[in-house]
Amino acid sequence: MSNSSKIPEKWKDEQKAVKAVQVAFDVGFDVQTVIRKEALDCMLSPSDRVRQILGLSVTSRPKRPRLSISLTMDDFDVLGEMYDIDSENRVAIKQKAAENLIDYVESHQEAPAK
């Protein structure tokens, strides 16, 4: 084997990833919804839940529970104005938006049964 065909150590994990093939399943909305909900309940990604259902190994670590969206500069301007925060202060806007989401969920949850 020549030196040019040797793979550097740091790239060996990448070689395994290159051999993987992305597969998409056209299973319908209802099936996707159930699997996505189960994944959430199990703190897994939908792809990890599919691997479990198919009896394949799941090696990923539990996902950190978070929501994400993409915000444009215009979005920061709108949120900054809405929250009365300078649109350049993205950390404060993110914090206030998170509080807004928490308040939303708390106000929409059913009252506990007595």
Buried (B, 14 or more C-beta within 10 A) or exposed (E): EEEEEEEEEEEEEEEEEEEEEEEEEEEEEEEBEEBEEBBBEBEBBBBBBBBBEEEEEBEEEEEEEEEEEEBEEEBBBBBBEEBEBEBEBBEBBEEBBEEEEEEEEEEEEEEEEE
